[in-house]
């Protein structure tokens, strides 16, 4: 007898059934999901839309540390003993987000291998992204950091076709993300548009040619010499 082909794991359908599906909520643009300093007691999964993650220093300086898209988790710090939220997450566009309590997601990870594999893949990808962001901040110019950010927002490098950036992202937000001023962002955006690397009329449409800005003079990390045995 032939075995039936195993259907691919659908995280959206699966998570809609966790806790009876009663923890899925709609968020309007700019609505806060949680604030820095709130109790850390759940993990969230973005079913649709985009969110931004910001931190505020004791001096009141705010920085955007991540933009997350459909298919991303956030708030997983609660599983590592984080008692209070270290950042604020707010909706960048209209969003549908599933909230899974710490107790529920711990149980799901133990009982559902497919979900555990998906979640571990997310953590590994997030760790790799953090390392890439650090290298970007340390070695690249603000122009190149902006180009990389625009490419990431347009989903270059992800499965499927890249898409225009539908969400209206302010130049202030882009400046906070790459660690520069709004005037510098405006200068580079105009430069990219004049070179035909982006279209910028109400929304931002990123072209693949923008990759050349990122790949040009890409920093190479020096390898430490191996000791002879």
N, C-alpha and C positions, 0 to 999 in steps of 0.2 A: 504493500500500500504506500502511496505517495504521501509524504507529510505535507500538511498545509503550510504555505509560506508564512513565516512570522511577520505580522504587520509591524511597521516601524513604530518606535515609541514616540507618542505624541505628548510632550510635556504640558501643553495647554489643556488638552482634554483630561489628562491625568490630574493636574493640579486643580481643575474645576471640581473634582470629586472629593478633594481633601476637605475634611470638616463639612461635608455636605454641600460644598460649593458656596457657602455663606460668607466667605471672606474675600470675595472678589469685588472690587470697587472701581468706580469710574472717577477720574480726577480731571478737573478742568485745568487749562493752562495756568501756570504759576501757583497752583494749589500745593501746599506743603504736605508731603507724605509723612515725614518725621523731622524733628529739629535736633540740632546738635545739643546734647545734654539730656535728651529724652531717654527713658528706660529702653535698653536693648533687649527685646524679648521675642523677636520674630524675624523671619527672612521673607523677602518680597521677590516676586517674579513678574517681569513686565510682559504682558500679553500683547499689548499694542501701544505705540507712542514712544516718546523719548522723555527722559528725566535728566536733571543735572544734579551733581553732588558738589556741595560747597562747604568750605570750612572758614571759620572766623577766628582770628587771633585775639589774644587778650587786649591788644591795642585797637581792635575793631577792623583790622584789614581783612577783606574777604577775598578768597581765591576759589575758582572753579577747578576742582581736581579730577572730575570725570563727567562725561556725557554717556548715558547708557541708553540702549535701544531695546526694541522688542526681542525677547529671547534671553535677556540678561537677568541675572539675580543681583540683588543688593541687600545689605543688612546682615550678611553672613557672619559678621564679627561676633554676634551673640553666641555662636557655636564655639568660639574660641575664648569664652570667658569675658567678653566685653560687657560691662555692666551698663554703661551709658553710651549713647550714640556719639561718635566722634565727628560727625558731619551732619549737614542738613541736606535732605533730598526733596526736590520740588519738581513738579511736572513742567517740562519745557513745551509740550504739546498736550492735547487731550490724550489721556492714557486710560488703559484698563490694566489694573495691577492686582495680582493675587497675593494675599498676606497669609503666610504659613507660620503658625506659632513655633517656638523653639521645640516644644514637646512633640508637635506633629511632625516637623521635618526630621527630627532625630529618629523618630519611629519609622518614617518612610525610607530614610537612608538605610536603615537596618533591614527592612522587609522587602524593598523593591530594588533589586540589583540594577535594573535599567535606569532608574532614577539616580541611584548612587553614581553610576558611571557618567551620566549627564552632568551631575553636580560637580564631580571631581574634575571633569573636563573644563567646566566653567572656572573652577578655582585655578587650574593650571594656566588657562588662557589669561585670566585676570593677572596672575603673577607675572607672566611674560609681558603683558601690556605695561604693568607698573615699571618693570625693568627698562623697557623700551622708552617709556616716558622720561625716566631718570636720565638715560643716555642722551635723549633729545634735549633736555634742559641743560645738561652739563656741556655738551659739545656743539650743538647746532645754533645757528643764528636765529633771531626772532622771525626773519623771513621764512626760513626753512621750517621752523616750528609751526608757523601759520599754515604753510602748504600741507604739512603732514596732518595737521588737525582737520583741515578741510577735506582731505582725502579720506580720513577715518570717518568723518561725519557722513560722507557720501557712500560709505560701505565698500570702498576699494579694499581689496584683500580678503573680503568675505565671500562666502559661496553665493552664487547667483550674480546677476548683473548689478553693477553700481547704479545708483539712482541719484537724481538731483536732491539737494537738501531742501526739503519741503518746509521744514520749520523755519520761522524767521528768527535767526540768531543774531542778537545785537553785536555791534563791534565791541561794546564794553565787555560782553561775555567772552568773546574771542580773545580780547586782551587779557582778561583774568586767567583764561586757560593757558596762555602761552607765556605769561609773565612779562608783558610789555604794556605800552600805553595805547589808548584808543587812537591817537593820531598816527602812531606807527602802523597799526592795523589798517587804518584808512589808506595810508600811503601804499602799503603792499597790496591791498585789495584792488586799488586803482591800477597798480602796475600789472597785476595778474590779468585784469580785465583787458587792458591795452594790448597785452601779449597774446590774448585769445585763450588763456588758460582756464578762465572761468567766464560765465555770464552772470551778471549781477543786476537784475531788474526786478525788484520786489522779492525775489528769492534767489538763492545762490545755486547755480548749476556748475558742477565741477567736471572738467574734461580730463581725460587720461593723460594729456600732455603735461599736466601739473606734476605728474610723477617725476619729470625731469628735474624739477627744482629740488626735490627731496633726494634724488639719487646722485645729483651732482656733488662731487667732493664729499661723498658719504664717509663719516668718521669710521676709521678702523681701530678696533681695540687691540692694543699690543698684547701678544701672548707672552706670558712669563716663560723664560727658558727652562726646559726640563732638565732636572738633575740627572746625571749619569749614575746608573746603579753599579 
